């Protein structure tokens, strides 16, 4: 009886989480603007979505910022995690506490503080725009990468690097050929998390983007203030499907690697 109740409870939780997304996907194919009545299957809103120049421009900035910020944050985060891992316990604990502050800090505080920083640099002709938004995304993505890589470094035996260096490997060669393959799953997880966080961000982007630069979250917020268009449902559906495919590919890669190692 308890097992059936637990399964029912799990089903209700997942139904509550994914029912709104399912409704959004269904009505993205609705031929009319109504979100209350089904009028027939149509790809009209997807067609209008790709003809909307403002959305396509926002999509370009979103993907460009997400790819660049996740790539740079992954490199910085991996190197930082490697350095933190080899520190003594007390400074390591202090740095981990500092690393957790941006994760717990409200986005609006981070956004306003970054905007204040960039505004203070205005004397150096440092204006708000794509560059400031990119720097802001890198700043809040690095802690996620660090927390994804550190557990993989902790699982790796400490003698592995020493053994490679005893056999003649330089520290950089040992890091590239021994450490990186071992922590690769953590690096991939951190990169994907940074990519999705960058696409999802609104508050920090809103304060740091400047005039003429908008990502999808800002564009959707602007459109929603004038009334929700069905093309937003189409856009949200495409974003959900893209993230879902990415997660499935990562899980498949992880399962294949576990089978190979076993």
C-alpha positions as CSV (number, residue, x, y, z in Angstrom):
1,X,0.0,0.0,0.0
2,X,2.8,2.4,0.9
3,X,4.6,1.6,-2.4
4,X,1.4,2.5,-4.4
5,X,0.9,5.7,-2.4
6,X,4.5,6.7,-3.0
7,X,4.2,6.1,-6.8
8,X,0.9,8.1,-6.8
9,X,2.6,10.9,-4.9
10,X,5.5,11.0,-7.3
11,X,3.2,11.0,-10.3
12,X,1.2,13.9,-8.9
13,X,4.4,15.9,-8.3
14,X,5.7,15.4,-11.8
15,X,2.2,16.1,-13.3
16,X,2.0,19.4,-11.3
17,X,5.5,20.3,-12.6
18,X,5.0,19.4,-16.3
19,X,1.3,20.0,-16.9
20,X,1.8,23.8,-17.6
21,X,4.6,23.0,-20.1
22,X,2.4,20.4,-21.8
23,X,-0.5,22.9,-22.1
24,X,2.0,25.5,-23.5
25,X,3.3,23.0,-26.1
26,X,-0.2,21.9,-27.2
27,X,-1.5,25.5,-27.7
28,X,1.6,26.5,-29.6
29,X,0.1,24.4,-32.4
30,X,-3.4,26.0,-32.0
31,X,-4.6,27.8,-35.2
32,X,-6.2,30.6,-33.2
33,X,-4.9,33.1,-30.7
34,X,-7.1,31.7,-27.9
35,X,-5.4,29.7,-25.2
36,X,-8.7,28.4,-23.8
37,X,-10.2,26.6,-26.8
38,X,-8.6,24.3,-29.4
39,X,-9.4,25.5,-33.0
40,X,-7.3,23.1,-35.0
41,X,-3.7,22.1,-35.7
42,X,-1.5,24.7,-37.3
43,X,2.2,25.8,-37.6
44,X,1.1,29.4,-38.0
45,X,2.8,30.7,-34.9
46,X,6.1,29.0,-35.6
47,X,6.1,30.6,-39.0
48,X,5.4,34.0,-37.5
49,X,8.1,33.4,-34.9
50,X,10.8,33.0,-37.5
51,X,9.5,36.0,-39.4
52,X,9.8,38.3,-36.4
53,X,13.1,40.1,-36.7
54,X,13.1,41.3,-33.1
55,X,12.8,37.8,-31.7
56,X,15.5,36.5,-34.1
57,X,17.8,39.3,-33.0
58,X,17.2,38.4,-29.4
59,X,17.8,34.7,-30.1
60,X,21.1,35.6,-31.8
61,X,22.3,37.5,-28.7
62,X,21.0,34.8,-26.4
63,X,22.8,32.0,-28.1
64,X,26.0,34.0,-28.6
65,X,26.1,35.1,-25.0
66,X,25.3,31.6,-23.7
67,X,27.9,29.8,-25.8
68,X,30.7,32.4,-25.0
69,X,29.9,32.7,-21.3
70,X,29.5,29.0,-20.8
71,X,32.8,28.3,-22.6
72,X,34.8,30.9,-20.8
73,X,33.2,30.1,-17.4
74,X,34.0,26.4,-17.9
75,X,37.7,27.2,-18.5
76,X,37.9,29.6,-15.6
77,X,35.8,27.4,-13.3
78,X,37.8,24.2,-14.0
79,X,41.2,25.9,-13.4
80,X,39.8,27.5,-10.2
81,X,38.4,24.3,-8.9
82,X,41.7,22.6,-9.6
83,X,43.5,25.3,-7.6
84,X,41.0,25.1,-4.7
85,X,41.2,21.3,-4.5
86,X,45.0,21.5,-3.9
87,X,44.7,24.2,-1.2
88,X,44.9,23.6,2.6
89,X,41.7,23.0,4.4
90,X,41.2,26.4,6.0
91,X,41.8,28.6,2.8
92,X,39.8,26.0,0.8
93,X,36.9,26.4,3.2
94,X,37.0,30.2,3.0
95,X,37.1,30.2,-0.8
96,X,34.2,27.7,-1.1
97,X,32.2,30.0,1.2
98,X,33.0,33.0,-1.0
99,X,32.1,30.9,-4.1
100,X,28.7,30.1,-2.6
101,X,27.8,33.7,-2.0
102,X,26.8,34.4,-5.6
103,X,24.6,31.3,-5.7
104,X,22.7,32.4,-2.6
105,X,22.7,36.1,-3.4
106,X,19.4,37.3,-4.9
107,X,19.7,37.9,-8.7
108,X,18.5,41.5,-8.3
109,X,21.3,42.3,-5.9
110,X,23.9,40.8,-8.3
111,X,22.3,42.6,-11.2
112,X,22.2,46.0,-9.5
113,X,25.8,45.7,-8.1
114,X,27.2,44.7,-11.6
115,X,25.3,47.6,-13.1
116,X,26.8,50.0,-10.5
117,X,30.3,48.6,-11.3
118,X,29.9,49.1,-15.0
119,X,28.4,52.5,-14.5
120,X,31.5,53.5,-12.4
121,X,33.7,52.3,-15.3
122,X,31.8,54.7,-17.6
123,X,34.7,57.2,-17.2
124,X,36.8,54.7,-19.1
125,X,34.1,54.8,-21.9
126,X,32.9,51.4,-20.8
127,X,29.3,51.5,-21.8
128,X,26.5,49.0,-21.1
129,X,26.0,46.6,-24.0
130,X,26.7,43.0,-25.1
131,X,30.2,43.0,-23.5
132,X,28.8,43.9,-20.1
133,X,26.1,41.3,-20.3
134,X,28.7,38.7,-21.3
135,X,30.9,39.6,-18.4
136,X,27.9,39.4,-16.0
137,X,27.0,36.0,-17.3
138,X,30.5,34.7,-16.9
139,X,30.6,36.0,-13.3
140,X,27.5,34.1,-12.2
141,X,28.3,31.0,-14.2
142,X,31.8,30.3,-12.8
143,X,30.5,29.2,-9.3
144,X,28.3,26.6,-10.9
145,X,31.2,25.1,-12.8
146,X,33.4,25.1,-9.7
147,X,30.8,23.2,-7.8
148,X,30.4,20.7,-10.7
149,X,34.1,20.0,-11.1
150,X,35.2,19.9,-7.4
151,X,33.4,16.5,-6.6
152,X,35.1,14.8,-9.5
153,X,38.5,16.1,-8.3
154,X,37.7,14.8,-4.8
155,X,36.9,11.3,-6.2
156,X,40.2,11.1,-8.1
157,X,43.1,9.5,-6.2
158,X,45.9,12.0,-5.2
159,X,48.6,9.5,-6.2
160,X,47.5,9.5,-9.9
161,X,49.2,12.8,-10.7
162,X,52.3,12.0,-8.6
163,X,52.6,8.7,-10.5
164,X,52.4,10.4,-13.9
165,X,55.1,13.0,-12.8
166,X,57.3,10.2,-11.5
167,X,57.2,8.7,-15.0
168,X,58.5,11.9,-16.5
169,X,55.3,13.9,-17.2
170,X,55.4,17.6,-16.7
171,X,52.7,19.1,-14.4
172,X,50.8,20.6,-17.4
173,X,51.0,17.3,-19.4
174,X,49.8,15.3,-16.3
175,X,46.9,17.7,-15.9
176,X,46.0,17.5,-19.6
177,X,46.4,13.7,-20.0
178,X,45.5,12.4,-16.5
179,X,43.3,14.9,-14.7
180,X,41.1,16.2,-17.5
181,X,39.9,12.8,-18.6
182,X,38.9,11.9,-15.0
183,X,37.0,15.1,-14.4
184,X,35.5,15.3,-17.9
185,X,31.9,14.4,-16.7
186,X,32.0,17.2,-14.1
187,X,33.3,19.7,-16.7
188,X,30.5,18.7,-19.2
189,X,27.9,19.0,-16.4
190,X,29.2,22.5,-15.4
191,X,29.2,23.7,-19.0
192,X,25.6,22.5,-19.6
193,X,24.5,24.1,-16.4
194,X,26.2,27.4,-17.3
195,X,24.7,27.3,-20.7
196,X,21.1,26.8,-19.4
197,X,21.6,29.4,-16.7
198,X,22.7,31.9,-19.3
199,X,19.7,31.2,-21.5
200,X,17.3,31.4,-18.5
201,X,18.7,34.6,-16.9
202,X,16.5,37.7,-17.0
203,X,17.2,39.9,-13.9
204,X,21.0,40.2,-14.3
205,X,20.7,40.6,-18.1
206,X,18.0,43.3,-17.7
207,X,20.4,45.4,-15.6
208,X,23.6,44.9,-17.6
209,X,22.5,44.6,-21.2
210,X,22.1,48.3,-22.1
211,X,20.2,49.9,-24.9
212,X,20.0,47.9,-28.2
213,X,20.9,44.5,-26.7
214,X,18.2,42.1,-25.6
215,X,18.1,38.4,-25.0
216,X,15.1,36.2,-25.2
217,X,14.0,36.6,-21.6
218,X,14.1,40.4,-21.9
219,X,12.3,40.2,-25.3
220,X,9.6,37.9,-23.9
221,X,9.1,40.2,-20.9
222,X,8.7,43.2,-23.2
223,X,6.2,41.3,-25.4
224,X,4.3,40.0,-22.3
225,X,3.7,43.6,-21.1
226,X,1.8,44.3,-24.3
227,X,-0.1,41.0,-24.1
228,X,0.9,37.4,-24.6
229,X,1.2,36.3,-28.2
230,X,0.9,32.7,-29.3
231,X,4.4,33.0,-30.9
232,X,5.8,33.1,-27.4
233,X,4.3,29.6,-26.8
234,X,6.1,28.5,-30.0
235,X,9.4,30.0,-28.8
236,X,9.1,28.5,-25.3
237,X,8.3,25.1,-26.9
238,X,11.5,25.2,-29.0
239,X,13.6,26.2,-26.1
240,X,12.2,23.4,-24.0
241,X,12.8,20.8,-26.7
242,X,16.3,22.0,-27.2
243,X,17.2,21.7,-23.5
244,X,15.5,18.3,-23.3
245,X,17.5,17.0,-26.3
246,X,20.7,18.3,-24.7
247,X,20.0,16.5,-21.4
248,X,19.1,13.3,-23.2
249,X,22.4,13.3,-25.1
250,X,24.4,14.0,-21.9
251,X,22.6,11.2,-20.0
252,X,23.3,8.8,-22.9
253,X,26.9,9.8,-22.9
254,X,27.2,9.2,-19.2
255,X,25.4,5.8,-19.4
256,X,27.7,4.6,-22.2
257,X,30.8,5.7,-20.2
258,X,29.6,3.9,-17.0
259,X,29.0,0.7,-19.1
260,X,32.4,1.0,-20.6
261,X,34.1,1.5,-17.2
262,X,32.1,-1.4,-15.7
